[in-house]
Amino acid sequence: MGQAYASRASTIHDGNIITAAIFNNEYNTILNAFSYASSGDTGHQHDGTAGEGGNIHTIGDQDFLNKLVIESNEIKFFIEVGGAAVEQLNLADGVLAPETNNDVDLGTSSKRFKTIYATTLDVSTAITNAQLAGSIANDKLANSTVSYGGISLALGASDATPAFDLTDATNYPTSSLSGTITNAQLAGSIANAKLANSTVSYGGVSLALGASDATPAFDLTDATNYPTSSLSGTITNAQLAGSIANAKLSNSSVSFGGVSVALGAADATPAFDLTDATNYPTSSLSGTITNAQLAGSIANAKLANSSVSFGGVSVALGASDATPALDLTDATNYPTSSLSGTITNAQLAGSIAGSKLAVPVEISDAKTSEEDAIITITNTNTTTSTDGRVIALVTGSNHRGSLGTTEVAYGSGSFFAGPGCGLLATTQFTSHIVQPCDSIGDYLDDSVDLGSSSTRFDDVYATNGTIQTSDRNEKQDIAELSDAERRVAVAAKGLLRKFKWQSAVTEKGDNARTHFGIIAQDLQAAFTAEGLDAGDYAMFISTTWWEHEGEIYTQDAPEGATEKTRLGVRYPELLAFIIAAL
């Protein structure tokens, strides 16, 4: 059990001669009470047991805006955000979680973990093809079928004859059609320009489809069996012996395709009835063909191309593929946001390699005995140093703190740090040391305060006393006390008082204990009485800060903030000051 400072090593009475040994014994007793040792009967263990001092449940920077709070069932990590201590991480039984949802990153693009080991990994962001190993079975998907043009097909299945519904399809090339087009399939008429041949030539007279020639000059040289009754015009004397009047003819008109015209008359737009006509060449057609003009359908064999191929699946026009095995190898820009459901470890073939993660780390359940850690985080990145930040605490783009490992001379350790400073715990040879460090675990000398005037620790328990640098090589202006300073020192001896802390009385009432010391205002007045400024002496401390809406500001306080000033004393220097005047 640690030694308590229950009694003085020496008894000093009025009139006694004070020797150096008396003070040495006194100081040694105080040092033994507050010095820490891992074993023995001196110092305090700070384990909360009787006589060992209370647990140090909060560790932080000077203004406690970056701190580690250890409570009965959880450990909280706070980082300064906008001048306030904001909880970032919470370590409880079986859970290490951020305090605010979607606020804390695990690693950065430049400071990455190596491998993460976990039983279950909940991934809510996009997963690319490169991040997946192997294939995903249909039964692992929330939806394992696709429906395209009214055809539903399981992924990986095929439909040799899919009956696609192309009602809403657009821009389908006519060159891909197969079979024939019926009247019912055509809308409107076919323009001449859409036909391979849009004119007809009959008896040497060529005419575009839809056009008319009121006076076609048919060449009837090779015509046979032309009825004389169908002749028009006159026959000259050279042709006939005399002329033949219509009246002289048994028939004086002609009817062709239902069109009747008297000989010698003309019909500029004869409406021929070609119902019984045969072998009329399609090359002579003009204009467009409407649905009403077509009978039956167009056979595939009549088309230059009678099949379509989509994603490696070829289907003839009119055929169907109920389970087309579309090849999407070359498909691009399929949004991961269109995926539904979640992807679990069971849905993935194997595990996600560390190289697929932004930070290559390994997180494992390493507890095999009472001495082992519950969770082990290992930097497995072989391309960078194994030491440095292991966990970076970041708000937005601002780095707020770090947990990491470091290698020091003749040993190694770990550190917890905020943006500017932190604590480095190391083992060097057989010594166990906690010392200040910067944000990446490097030594930081004479730059870090433990607590501040506005945010103070209560008690500090240690086996040995605080060691203060007293090397002559680091001092200057070394001199004896002036007469005025000696008078202040003598006065200060007479200003030592007993008192009780107001906070202790509020908490404990009559059980509040009595303390001994000096009132800082009285010490300041003693200096002033001798024409000296107490602020010129390091034993006297005066600190000013501002408070506003529960926040503390050491500078740049907002309008309406309340100014606070607290006076303090460095007792080792005060006691040395008083002793120097004795």
C-alpha positions in Angstrom: 0.0 0.0 0.0 1.2 3.5 -0.8 2.6 5.7 1.9 0.3 8.6 3.1 1.7 11.9 4.2 0.1 11.6 7.6 2.8 13.2 9.8 5.8 15.4 9.5 9.3 14.0 9.4 10.7 16.6 11.7 9.2 18.6 14.5 10.1 22.3 14.4 9.5 24.5 17.4 10.1 28.2 18.1 13.7 28.8 18.9 15.0 25.6 17.3 17.9 25.8 14.8 16.7 24.8 11.4 19.2 22.7 9.5 19.4 21.5 5.9 18.8 18.0 7.1 15.5 19.0 8.7 14.2 20.3 5.4 15.7 17.4 3.4 13.8 15.0 5.7 10.6 17.0 5.3 10.9 17.1 1.5 11.8 13.4 1.3 8.7 12.5 3.3 6.5 14.5 0.9 8.3 13.0 -2.1 7.8 9.4 -0.8 4.1 10.1 -0.3 3.5 11.3 -3.8 6.0 9.3 -5.8 4.8 6.4 -7.8 6.4 2.9 -7.9 5.0 -0.3 -9.5 5.7 -2.2 -6.3 6.7 -1.5 -2.7 5.2 0.6 0.0 5.8 4.1 -1.4 3.7 6.2 -3.7 0.2 5.7 -4.9 -1.2 3.2 -7.4 -4.2 5.4 -8.4 -6.4 2.3 -8.5 -9.2 3.7 -6.4 -8.5 1.5 -3.4 -8.0 2.9 0.1 -4.9 4.9 0.5 -3.9 4.6 -3.1 -5.7 7.7 -4.5 -8.6 7.9 -6.9 -8.5 6.8 -10.5 -7.5 9.5 -13.0 -10.7 9.3 -15.1 -10.0 12.2 -17.4 -6.8 13.0 -19.5 -6.8 16.1 -21.7 -4.9 19.0 -23.2 -4.4 22.4 -21.5 -8.0 23.6 -22.0 -9.5 20.1 -21.9 -11.1 20.5 -25.3 -9.2 17.4 -26.4 -9.6 14.7 -23.7 -10.1 11.0 -22.8 -12.8 10.4 -20.3 -13.0 7.0 -18.5 -16.3 6.2 -16.9 -17.7 3.2 -15.1 -18.8 1.4 -18.2 -17.3 3.3 -21.1 -14.4 5.3 -22.4 -15.1 8.5 -24.3 -12.8 10.4 -26.7 -13.3 14.1 -27.1 -11.8 16.4 -29.7 -11.9 20.2 -29.9 -14.4 21.4 -32.5 -15.2 25.1 -32.9 -13.8 25.8 -29.4 -15.8 23.1 -27.7 -15.0 19.5 -26.5 -17.1 17.3 -28.8 -17.3 13.5 -28.2 -16.1 11.6 -31.2 -15.7 7.9 -30.2 -17.3 5.8 -27.4 -15.8 2.5 -26.3 -18.3 0.4 -24.3 -18.8 -3.3 -23.7 -18.2 -4.9 -27.1 -18.7 -1.6 -29.1 -16.4 1.0 -30.5 -18.7 3.5 -32.1 -18.7 7.2 -33.2 -20.9 9.4 -31.1 -22.4 11.1 -34.2 -23.7 9.1 -37.1 -21.7 9.4 -40.4 -19.2 11.8 -38.8 -16.0 9.8 -38.1 -13.7 8.4 -40.8 -11.5 5.3 -40.2 -8.3 6.4 -41.8 -7.7 8.9 -44.6 -6.7 8.7 -48.2 -3.1 9.2 -47.2 -3.1 7.6 -43.7 -4.7 4.2 -44.2 -5.2 1.1 -42.1 -3.8 -2.1 -43.6 -6.3 -4.9 -43.0 -9.7 -4.9 -41.2 -10.8 -8.2 -39.7 -14.5 -8.4 -38.7 -17.1 -11.1 -38.4 -19.7 -8.8 -40.1 -19.0 -5.8 -42.2 -21.9 -3.4 -43.0 -21.0 -1.6 -46.2 -23.4 1.2 -47.1 -21.4 2.8 -49.9 -20.8 1.8 -53.5 -18.9 -1.5 -54.3 -17.2 -1.7 -57.6 -16.4 -4.8 -59.7 -12.8 -4.5 -58.7 -13.8 -4.7 -55.0 -15.6 -8.0 -55.4 -13.9 -11.4 -55.7 -15.7 -14.2 -57.5 -19.4 -14.1 -58.4 -22.5 -13.5 -56.4 -25.1 -16.3 -56.3 -28.7 -15.5 -57.2 -30.0 -16.6 -53.8 -27.7 -14.1 -52.1 -29.5 -11.2 -53.8 -32.6 -9.5 -52.7 -33.8 -9.5 -56.3 -32.3 -12.1 -58.7 -34.4 -11.6 -61.8 -34.7 -8.9 -64.5 -37.7 -7.9 -66.5 -37.0 -6.5 -70.0 -39.8 -5.7 -72.4 -42.3 -7.7 -70.3 -40.0 -10.7 -70.2 -38.8 -11.8 -66.7 -35.7 -13.8 -66.5 -33.5 -15.0 -63.6 -29.9 -13.8 -63.7 -27.7 -16.3 -65.4 -30.7 -18.0 -67.1 -31.5 -17.8 -70.8 -34.6 -17.4 -73.0 -34.1 -18.6 -76.6 -37.3 -17.0 -77.8 -38.2 -13.9 -75.6 -41.4 -12.3 -76.6 -40.3 -8.7 -76.0 -43.0 -6.1 -75.9 -41.6 -3.3 -78.1 -44.7 -1.0 -77.9 -42.7 1.8 -76.4 -39.4 1.1 -78.2 -38.0 3.7 -80.5 -35.4 4.0 -83.3 -35.5 0.3 -84.2 -33.8 0.0 -87.7 -36.0 -1.3 -90.4 -32.9 -3.1 -91.8 -33.2 -5.5 -88.8 -36.8 -6.5 -89.7 -37.4 -10.1 -90.9 -40.5 -11.6 -92.5 -43.2 -9.7 -94.4 -45.2 -6.6 -93.5 -48.9 -6.9 -93.6 -51.4 -4.1 -94.3 -52.2 -4.1 -90.6 -48.5 -3.6 -89.7 -48.1 -0.5 -91.9 -49.3 3.0 -91.0 -49.8 5.5 -93.7 -48.3 5.1 -97.2 -44.8 4.3 -98.5 -43.0 7.1 -100.2 -41.5 6.6 -103.6 -38.0 7.3 -102.2 -38.4 4.4 -99.9 -38.8 1.9 -102.9 -36.0 0.4 -104.9 -38.0 1.1 -108.0 -40.6 3.9 -108.1 -41.6 4.1 -111.8 -43.3 1.9 -114.3 -42.6 1.6 -118.0 -45.4 0.3 -120.3 -45.0 0.3 -124.0 -42.0 2.5 -123.9 -43.7 5.1 -121.6 -42.1 5.5 -118.2 -44.1 7.1 -115.4 -43.4 7.5 -111.6 -45.8 5.8 -109.3 -48.6 8.3 -108.4 -47.8 10.4 -111.4 -49.9 10.7 -114.6 -49.3 11.1 -118.3 -52.4 12.4 -120.1 -50.9 11.5 -123.5 -48.7 8.4 -123.1 -47.0 7.6 -126.4 -47.2 3.8 -126.1 -45.1 1.9 -128.5 -47.4 -0.9 -129.7 -45.1 -2.3 -132.3 -45.0 -5.6 -130.6 -48.5 -5.6 -129.4 -50.8 -8.3 -130.7 -54.5 -8.9 -130.8 -55.3 -5.3 -130.2 -58.9 -4.9 -131.0 -59.6 -2.5 -133.7 -62.6 -1.4 -131.6 -60.0 0.0 -129.2 -58.3 2.2 -131.7 -58.6 5.9 -131.4 -57.7 8.7 -133.8 -57.9 8.5 -137.5 -56.5 6.1 -140.0 -55.0 7.9 -142.9 -55.5 7.0 -146.4 -52.1 5.5 -146.5 -53.2 3.3 -143.7 -56.6 2.6 -144.8 -58.5 2.6 -147.9 -60.4 5.7 -146.8 -61.3 6.5 -143.2 -63.6 4.7 -140.8 -66.1 6.7 -138.9 -67.1 5.6 -135.5 -70.5 5.1 -136.6 -69.1 2.8 -139.1 -67.6 0.6 -136.4 -69.4 -2.0 -134.5 -67.7 -0.8 -131.4 -66.6 2.9 -131.2 -65.2 2.9 -127.6 -62.6 1.0 -125.6 -62.8 -0.2 -121.9 -59.5 -1.0 -120.2 -59.4 -2.0 -116.6 -63.0 -0.7 -116.1 -62.2 2.6 -117.9 -64.4 3.2 -121.0 -63.4 5.8 -123.5 -64.9 6.5 -126.9 -62.6 6.3 -129.8 -61.2 9.7 -130.4 -62.0 10.8 -126.8 -59.4 11.0 -124.0 -59.3 10.3 -120.2 -56.4 12.1 -118.6 -56.8 10.2 -115.3 -58.1 6.7 -116.1 -59.0 4.8 -113.0 -57.8 1.4 -114.2 -59.1 -1.6 -112.3 -56.0 -4.0 -112.0 -57.7 -6.5 -109.8 -57.1 -9.3 -112.3 -53.8 -8.1 -113.6 -50.8 -10.4 -113.1 -47.0 -10.2 -113.3 -47.0 -6.4 -112.8 -43.3 -5.6 -111.8 -42.9 -4.1 -108.4 -40.1 -2.0 -109.9 -42.8 0.0 -111.8 -44.6 1.0 -108.6 -44.5 4.6 -107.4 -45.5 6.2 -104.1 -45.9 4.4 -100.8 -47.6 1.2 -99.8 -50.0 1.5 -96.9 -51.3 -1.2 -94.6 -54.4 -1.4 -96.6 -52.4 -2.0 -99.8 -50.5 -5.0 -98.4 -52.0 -8.5 -98.0 -50.4 -10.9 -95.6 -47.0 -10.4 -93.9 -43.4 -9.9 -95.2 -41.4 -13.1 -94.8 -38.0 -13.0 -93.2 -36.5 -14.3 -96.4 -37.6 -11.1 -98.1 -35.5 -9.0 -95.8 -31.7 -8.3 -96.1 -31.4 -8.8 -92.3 -33.9 -11.0 -90.5 -32.4 -11.2 -87.0 -31.2 -9.0 -84.1 -28.2 -9.6 -81.8 -28.2 -7.9 -78.3 -25.5 -8.5 -75.8 -24.3 -11.6 -77.7 -27.9 -13.0 -78.0 -29.1 -13.4 -81.6 -32.9 -13.8 -82.2 -34.6 -14.0 -85.6 -37.4 -11.5 -86.2 -40.6 -13.1 -85.1 -38.8 -15.6 -82.8 -38.4 -15.2 -79.1 -35.8 -16.0 -76.4 -37.4 -16.4 -73.0 -34.1 -16.4 -71.1 -31.6 -14.4 -73.1 -28.0 -14.7 -71.7 -27.1 -11.1 -72.3 -23.3 -10.5 -72.1 -22.7 -7.3 -70.2 -18.9 -7.6 -70.1 -18.5 -4.3 -72.1 -21.4 -2.5 -70.4 -20.3 0.7 -68.6 -21.6 3.3 -66.2 -24.0 1.0 -64.4 -24.6 2.9 -61.2 -23.9 1.1 -57.9 -26.7 3.3 -56.5 -29.1 1.1 -58.5 -28.2 -2.0 -56.5 -30.7 -3.0 -53.9 -30.2 -4.8 -50.6 -27.0 -5.2 -48.6 -23.9 -7.2 -49.3 -22.7 -9.4 -46.4 -19.6 -11.6 -45.9 -21.7 -14.6 -46.9 -22.6 -12.9 -50.2 -18.9 -12.4 -51.1 -16.6 -15.1 -52.3 -13.8 -15.0 -49.8 -12.8 -11.8 -47.8 -12.1 -8.3 -48.9 -8.3 -7.9 -49.3 -6.5 -5.1 -47.4 -5.4 -3.7 -50.8 -9.1 -3.1 -51.6 -9.5 -0.8 -48.6 -8.6 2.9 -48.4 -6.4 2.1 -45.4 -4.7 -1.3 -45.1 -5.2 -2.4 -41.5 -6.0 -5.6 -39.6 -8.6 -5.6 -36.9 -8.9 -8.8 -34.9 -10.4 -10.3 -31.8 -7.1 -11.1 -30.1 -8.3 -11.8 -26.6 -7.0 -15.3 -25.6 -6.2 -14.6 -22.0 -6.9 -12.0 -19.3 -3.7 -10.1 -20.3 -4.6 -9.8 -24.0 -6.4 -6.9 -25.6 -10.0 -7.4 -26.6 -9.4 -5.8 -30.0 -6.1 -5.6 -31.9 -5.6 -3.0 -34.7 -2.5 -3.8 -36.8 -0.9 -1.6 -39.5 -0.2 -4.2 -42.2 0.8 -1.7 -44.9 4.3 -2.9 -46.0 4.9 0.1 -48.1 5.0 2.6 -45.2 6.4 2.8 -41.7 4.7 0.6 -39.2 4.8 3.4 -36.7 2.8 6.7 -36.5 -0.9 7.3 -36.4 -3.0 4.2 -36.1 -6.3 5.9 -35.5 -6.9 9.5 -36.8 -9.7 11.5 -35.3 -11.1 13.8 -37.9 -14.0 16.2 -38.1 -14.8 17.1 -41.7 -11.4 17.9 -43.2 -9.9 18.9 -39.8 -7.6 16.6 -38.0 -8.6 16.6 -34.3 -6.5 13.8 -32.7 -4.6 10.6 -33.0 -3.9 7.3 -31.4 -0.7 5.7 -32.6 2.6 3.8 -32.0 6.1 5.0 -32.0 9.7 3.7 -31.8 12.0 5.7 -29.5 15.6 5.3 -28.5 16.1 2.0 -26.7 12.4 1.3 -26.6 8.9 1.8 -28.0 5.5 3.1 -27.0 2.2 4.5 -28.0 0.6 7.9 -27.9 -2.7 9.8 -27.7 -2.6 13.3 -29.1 -4.7 16.2 -30.2 -3.9 18.6 -33.0 -0.9 20.1 -31.2 0.1 17.8 -28.3 -0.5 14.6 -26.5 0.9 12.0 -24.2 3.5 9.4 -25.1 3.8 6.2 -23.0 7.1 4.4 -23.6 9.3 1.7 -22.1 13.0 2.5 -22.3 15.2 -0.2 -21.0 13.5 -0.9 -17.6 11.9 2.6 -17.2 8.3 3.3 -17.8 7.7 6.9 -18.9 4.7 9.1 -19.8 5.8 12.3 -21.4 4.5 15.0 -23.6 4.6 14.6 -27.4 3.4 16.4 -30.6 0.5 15.2 -32.8 2.5 12.4 -34.4 4.2 11.0 -31.2 7.5 12.9 -31.4 9.0 14.3 -28.2 7.8 17.8 -27.1 9.9 19.5 -24.5 8.9 22.4 -22.3 5.7 23.1 -24.3 2.8 21.2 -22.7 0.9 22.2 -19.5 -1.0 19.7 -17.3 -4.3 21.5 -16.7 -4.9 25.2 -16.8 -6.1 28.0 -14.5 -9.7 27.5 -15.7 -9.7 23.7 -16.1 -7.7 22.2 -13.2 -6.9 18.7 -11.9 -8.0 18.0 -8.3 -5.2 16.0 -6.7 -2.0 14.5 -8.1 -0.7 11.4 -6.4 2.9 10.3 -6.9 5.5 8.4 -5.1 8.2 11.0 -5.7 7.8 14.8 -6.0 7.9 16.8 -9.2 11.5 17.2 -10.5 12.1 20.7 -11.7 15.1 21.7 -13.8 17.7 23.4 -11.7 20.8 23.2 -13.9 23.1 26.2 -13.6 23.8 25.9 -17.4 20.2 26.8 -18.1 20.0 29.8 -15.7 21.2 33.4 -15.8 21.0 36.6 -13.7 21.7 34.4 -10.6 21.8 36.7 -7.5 21.0 37.0 -3.8 17.6 38.4 -2.7 17.4 42.2 -2.4 16.5 43.7 0.9 13.0 44.5 -0.3 12.5 40.9 -1.5 13.7 39.6 1.9 11.1 41.8 3.6 8.4 40.3 1.3 9.6 36.8 2.1 9.4 37.5 5.8 6.0 39.0 5.4 4.9 36.0 3.3 5.9 33.6 6.2 3.5 35.5 8.4 0.8 35.3 5.7 0.5 31.4 5.9 -3.0 30.5 6.9 -5.3 27.6 7.3 -8.5 27.4 5.3 -11.2 25.2 3.7 -12.1 25.1 0.1 -15.6 26.5 -0.7 -16.3 23.6 -3.1 -15.4 21.1 -0.4 -17.7 22.7 2.1 -20.5 22.7 -0.5 -20.0 19.0 -1.1 -19.0 17.8 2.4 -20.3 20.4 4.8 -18.6 20.1 8.2 -16.6 17.1 6.9 -14.6 19.3 4.6 -10.9 19.1 5.6 -8.6 22.0 6.6 -5.8 23.1 4.3 -2.7 25.2 4.8 -1.2 27.8 2.4 -1.1 31.4 1.4 -3.7 33.7 -0.1 -2.5 34.8 -3.5 -4.0 38.3 -3.0 -2.2 38.7 0.3 1.1 37.7 -1.4 0.5 40.2 -4.2 -0.2 43.0 -1.6 3.1 42.1 0.2 5.0 42.7 -3.0 3.1 45.9 -3.7 3.9 47.2 -0.2 7.6 47.0 -1.0 7.2 48.6 -4.4 7.5 45.3 -6.3 5.2 43.8 -8.9 4.2 40.2 -7.9 3.7 39.5 -11.6 7.4 39.7 -12.1 7.9 36.6 -9.9 7.1 33.1 -11.1 5.8 32.1 -7.8 2.7 34.3 -8.4 0.3 33.3 -11.1 -2.6 35.3 -12.5 -4.7 33.9 -15.4 -7.6 35.5 -17.2 -10.2 33.8 -19.4 -13.7 34.4 -20.6 -16.9 32.3 -20.4 -19.9 32.4 -22.6 -22.9 30.0 -22.9 -21.0 27.2 -21.2 -17.8 27.6 -23.4 -14.4 28.8 -22.2 -12.3 31.2 -24.3 -8.6 32.1 -23.7 -8.7 34.7 -26.5 -11.1 36.1 -29.1 -14.0 35.8 -26.8 -17.5 36.7 -28.2 -19.4 39.8 -27.3 -21.2 39.4 -24.0 -18.7 36.9 -22.5 -17.9 37.1 -18.8 -14.3 37.8 -17.8 -12.8 35.4 -15.2 -9.4 35.8 -13.3 -7.9 33.3 -11.0 -4.7 33.8 -8.9 -2.4 31.0 -8.0 1.0 30.2 -6.3 3.9 27.9 -7.1 4.5 26.5 -3.6 8.0 25.1 -4.2 9.2 28.6 -5.3 7.3 30.3 -2.5 8.8 28.0 0.2 12.3 28.5 -1.3 11.6 32.3 -1.3 10.6 32.2 2.4 13.5 30.0 3.4 16.0 32.2 1.6 15.0 35.1 4.0 15.4 33.1 7.2 
